[in-house]
Every structure is written in C-alpha cells, then in structure tokens.
Amino acid sequence: MKWLFWLVLVPVLAGCSEQTEQAGFAGLAGIADSQAEVPFLQPGPDDRLNFPEDFGPHPQHRIEWWYLTANLETTEGAPLGLQWTQFRQAIKPRPADAPPPEAGDWPLEAAWMAHAAVSFDGQHYFAEKLARGDVGHAGARAEPLAVWLDDWQLTESPGGGVWRLQVSADNWSYDLRLSINGDPVAHGDQGFSAKSASGAGSMYFSLVDIQIEGTVTLGGRILEVSGQGWFDREWSSQFLKTGQQGWDWFALHLASGDKLMAFQLREDEGTFRSGTWIPAQGQPVALAPGQLRMTPVSGQGDYPRQWRLAVPDYGVSLRVTAPAGDYRNTGLYPYWESPVSVSGSHSGVGYMELTGYGN
C-alpha cells in the first residue's frame, strides 16, 4: 500500500518549480495522458496474474512497487525490523514489448524511488533514493529477477528460489539472503485488489513465506540476523480517489502458521477495507469489507501505534502493537513503517504501515 508517494515523485525528478494542480489523487495524470501515443492500462476484475513476468516492470501501467518487510532476530534473540521498497512511476506509457528510449537522450519516461529502513533497539534508521528511468541508474527485470537503484539491489541467484538484497546508507547497511518458499498469494479477485467500493484497484500479490539470514551493520556494529519476510508486488494506473485520506496496512505472521494481510483506506465518509486470510493449511481466502474489523486503540503523536484487528469468521481477535520508538520514514512523504507484535486469539509478529495522518 504505497499510493500517496506519487504525489511528489514526478515533480521532483522532472525538476518542476511550480506546484502541479491536483485533481484529487489523480492530479499527475495530466503530465502524460495528453501526449501519450499509447494509453495507460488500468487493471480490472478480468485481469489475471502471469508468472514470472509479473515480477518484472509494467511500463504501460502508471505506478508499481516491489516491497519487502522482515521480522528478524539477532543471534542474541533481540528483535530487528527491516524494510525495503522500490517504486516506479511511468510518465509516458510504453508497451511491455517496446524497446526503451536511448539513454543518451536523457529520457524521462519513468521515475524511480527507493526506501530502506532498519528498526532496532528503539532506534529507526531510514534512507531514500531517487532516479530517472531509462538512463541506467534504476530499473527492474523479471528473469532472472533484478530490481535496482544505484547500489541498492535485489537480485535472484542462478537456479532461482534465492534472492540477495543489498542496501548501503549513511553509517548503516544490510546484506541479506532470501529463500523463497511457497507460491505467490493473489489478493482480492484472483489478483485484482479493489481499493474502493466503486471498483478502482490494482493488481496485487505477495510472497508470504520467506526465510531470511544475513548481516545488518549499524555504525561499526555488525549484527548476524535471521527470521521471516513478506514481499509485495502491486501495480495500477489509478491513484487514490478524491476523499481518500490515507491507509492503514498490516501483514502478520501468526505463531499458528496462519497469516493475515489487512488494509483500510480512510475516506471522508467511512473506510474501505479488504484483506486476505492465509491459513497454514488450505487456500488463501479473500476477505470482504464486512469481514474485517480494524480499530485504533492508542497512538503516538498523530499515528495510532496500537490496533485491534478481528476476523470473526475465522476466530481471529488480535491486538497489534508497535514497539516503543518513533518509526516515521521521513522522506519526501513521511509515513509510519514499523514492526509489530501480535497478541490475543493468536500471537505473532508482522509489519504496519500508516499514512495520511497529521500534516
């Protein structure tokens, strides 16, 4: 769930000095649509996922991202949270089989942004990178999987099934080995995830069983870590509709082996909710808005850091809590991104993302 970042990405990379007039959250559409030789494609309920191609870029769609969260532990058993996200926004749509423009022409057909964070011992470390597309600094491909922005790189090892993620920021870094288990989980209607009652939405799938090991370096301290991760892929050509203020998103690994993805988009007149119940045994189940209950309990500043989540049909009643500390990612668009602990009907760990609060 990363929709609001596109409000700031393109004007920054294009060097715009004037404020782009916004028409709701789709204000950036006018940058390219009037000059496009081919249209942007918008996902719908009839679309289907296609692997491995959907791990790669979708240049005829306006927005997409690759997104990893991880709940890890050091060799001493101390919890450590970790995030990596890479975003792409098309400024000019291009069919997937069309050749890219010449890099020497300094094109601006796409803009890229990457975020990385480590949360450990009450401290939150965050970094952000920006790049123009099609000039070699950033990009993605499906086979073998590679997603990169300068020296931040996610790459697939020969033979598949194992990825390496490398990030280096000021005075901190990580180098991780990701072992991919299980098939991708399609959210919503076979991969089409609605984002409002009107039917707007995105294509969305996750890898929910990733075993991770590697090192995290904070200052001069090198930490050996291991644990589990959750990887999201999502793409669309629609922004949030007018009146949607932000979202609350959760990805939870429960000790029972079950998993839960749940989100809500806060609107002027209520909320739109959706999610996926992923049982330890059996097939994932798409959750309708009425099957989910999500209630903030307490906050820090403007961000609710404790929540109640319930899925009564599956006997799920959870209290989800962020650890003590400030977990705002303070980039171009500040938002909250923290590991969480889970108690109640199930115990576990996971990640929480909150946007659209305060200013």
N, C-alpha and C positions, 0 to 999 in steps of 0.2 A: 504493500500500500504506500505509494510514493507520489500521489498525483500533484500536490501543490508545488513541487520543486520546479515545474516547467514554467511557472510564472516569472522566474528570474533568470533562468539559464540562458536562453537565446539572446536577450538584450545585452547581457554581459559579454558573451563571446562575440557577438556581432559588433561590439563597440558602440552600441546605441547611447546617445547622450540625452535623448528625450524619453520621457515615460511613455510606454506603449499603452494606449487606451484599452482597458479591459472590458470585454463583454462577458460578464460572469467569469467563469474559469476557462472559457474557450477564447479569450481575447487574443491569444497568439495565433489563432487560426489564420488571420488575415495576412500574416507575414508571407505565407507561401501560396495559399489557395488560388489567388487571383492570377498567379503566373505559372501554375503547375501544368505541365504537359500531360501528366497522368494524375488521377485522383488519389488522395489518401484512401486506404481501405479501412473500414470500420468493422471489427468483429461483431458477430451476431450469433444467435442460438443455433444456427445451422452450421457454423464453423466447427472444425474438428482439429485436434492436435495431431502433429505429424513429427515423429522422432526418427533420426536425431536432428532433423532440420530446425525444429523449434528451439533448440538450444542456441542457435545462431541468431544473427540480426534479422530484423523485418523492416527493410528500408522503405517499404510502401506504407508502413504504419507510422503514426506521428510520434509515439512515445513508447519506451520499453525500458526494462531494467533487469539486472541479474543481482541477486540479493542473498547473502549468507548471514545467518546468526548462529552463534555457537555457545553452548553452556559447557565450559571446560573446568578442569581442576588441575592444580599444580601437583607435583609428586608428594607434597605435604598435605594434600587434601583441601587446600584453600580454593574457593570458587573464583572463576575468572570468566567474564563475558566478553564476547568478541563479535564485531560486525564488519561486513564489507559489502558495499553496493556500488554497481556501476550503472549509470543512466545513459540513454541515448535519446535525443530528440531530433527527428527529421525536420528540416526547414523546407526542403524540397523533396517530394516523394519520388522514389525510384523503384521500378520493378526489381524483384529479387534477382532476376537473371540478367539485369542490365549491368554493363561494366561501370565501375566507379569513375568519377572525373579525374583528370590528370592532376596529380599532387602539385605540380609546378605552377598550376593556375591559381593556387591558394583558394580552393573552393570552400564555400560554407553551405553545404547541403545538409550537414548534421552537426549537432553539438553534443559533447560528452562531458559527464561529470562523474567523479568517483568520491565516495565517502568511506572512511575506515575509522574504527573506534575499538578501544580496549577498556573494559571496566574491571578494576581490581583494587581490593582493599580500600574501598570508599573513594577511589580516585577514578576519573573518567578522562581518557585521552582520545582526542578526535583530530582528524585531518581531512582536508578536502582538496581535490584537484579538478581542474577544468581543461578542456582541449577542444580544438576544432576537429571535425571529422575529415577523413579522406586526405590527410596530409602526413599520415604515418604515426602520429603521436598516440592515437587511440583507435580501437576497433574491436571486432569480435568475429569469430567464425564458429561453425558447428562441428566440423570434423577435421582433425581432432579438435576438441573444444579449446578455444582460447579467447580470453577477454582481457584487454589490457588498456592501461592509460599510463604512458611512460613506463616507469619501473614497477608499477603495481600490476601484477599479472596473475591471472587464473589460467592454468594450463593443464591439459589432460596428458597423462603418461602414455607411452606406447602400449597398445593392447587394451586400453580403456579400463574403466572401473576405478581408477585412482587419479585424483586431481592434486595439483600443488598450487597453493595460494601464497603469494609473497607480497608484502606491503612494507614500505620503509618510510617513516615520517621523521619529524624533528625529535631526536632523542628517544624514539621508540620504534619498534618494528615487530613483525611476526612472519614466520615461515612454517607453513602447515601442510600436512599430508592428509587428504580427504579420501577415505574409502567409501565408495558409493554402493549402497545396498538397496535392493527393492526397486520396484518400478515407479515411475512418476505418478503422483496423485493428481488427478484432474479435479479442479474445483468447479462448483456450480453445475451447469448443464453440460457435462462431458467436456469441460474446459472453458466454457463461456461463463464468466462470473459477472452477474448483474451488479451494478453499483447504484441503482435507484429503482423505485417502483415503476418508472417509465420505461425501463428496459435497457438503458445505456449500460455499457460494461466493457469488459476486457477479456482476453484470453489469459488464463492463469493456471499454472500447475506448480507442484512442489516435489522436491525430494526430501523425505522426512526421516530417513534412516541413514545418517552419515556418521561414520566413526572418524574421529579427528585425533591426530597426535602431531606434536611439533614443538617449536620454541616461540616464546614471546619475550622480547627484550624491552625492558623499561629502564631507561637510563643505562647504567652499567650492569644491571641485574638481568641475568638470563634465566627464564623460568621454563622448565620442561612441563608441557601441558598435554592433557588428553581429555576426551569427552565426546559429546554428540552435537551434530549440527542440523540445521534446517535451511534448505535452499529453495528460493522462489524465483520463478520466471513469469513475467507479466508484460503484455503489450496491448496497445489500443490506439485509437486516433481521437478519443474524446477526453476532455478534461472534466473535472467536477462540474456539475451543472450549477447554475445560479442558485444561491440559497444554501448550498452545502458548505459548511464552515471548516470542516476538518474530519479526521477519523481517529479511531482507536482500534488497534490491531494486536492480536495475540497469537502466538504459536507455542503450544505447550506439549512437552514430553511428560507423560504421566508414568508413575512408577509401575502401574499395571501393564504397561506396554501399549496402552491406548494413546492416541494423540488427538489434539484439537486445534483447529485453526478457526478463529472467530474475528469478525470485524464489524464495526458500525460506522456509518457516515452520518455525522450530525447535521441536521437540516434546520431551517428556520422553524419548521412545524413538525418536530419529532426527529426520528432517526430511521435509517435503513440498515438492517442487519443481515448478515449472511455468515456462513461458516461451513466447515466440513468436520464431521466426526470420523476418525480413522481408528477403527478397533484393532486390537492386537491380532485378532483372528477375524477374517471376513473382509468384505469390500468396504471402501470409504462410502460415507453417506452424506449427501448434500443436505444442509440444514436450511429450512425455510426461515424467513424473518421471525415468525411466531414461535419457533422452536428454541430461540436463543434469548437469554436474559443477561444484560450487561449493565451493572450499576456501579458508579464510582462511590468509594467509601470515604477516602481521605486523600489529601493532596499535599504537595509541596509547592508553594507559590501558586501558579496557575495550573499545574499539572496534577491530575489525580494519580497518586502513586500506589493506591490500593483499590482493588476492584472485587466485586462479586460477579462470577460468571456461572450460569446454570444452563443445563440442557436437560430438563426434567424427563424427556422421553428415554434418556439413557442413564438416568440415575446420577447425573453429574451436578454437583453443587460445590463450587470452588471459591476460595479466597486467594486472590493473586496479588502478590506484594513485591514491590521493588525494594532493593536494599537501601540502606541509608546512603545518602550522597546526592549529587547533582548530575544527572545523566543527559543533559541537553547537548545535542550536537550543534555547535554554534557556528554554522557555516552561513551561506547566503540566505538560507531559510532555516532558522532554528527550529528544532523539534526534539522530542524526548525519545531516547532509544536505550532501554535498559534490560538487563537480565531480570528475571522474576523467580520467586519461589511460589509453590502451589501447596495449599492445604485444603482440608475439608473432606469431601467424599473420596477424593484422590489426592495423593501427594505427587510432587514432581517439580520440574523446573521449566523454564521457557524464556520467551522474549516478549517485550511490549513496546509498541511504537505509538506515540501520541502526537497529533499535530493540530494546529489551528486554535491553540489556547493563547490567552493574553493578547499581546500586540503582534 
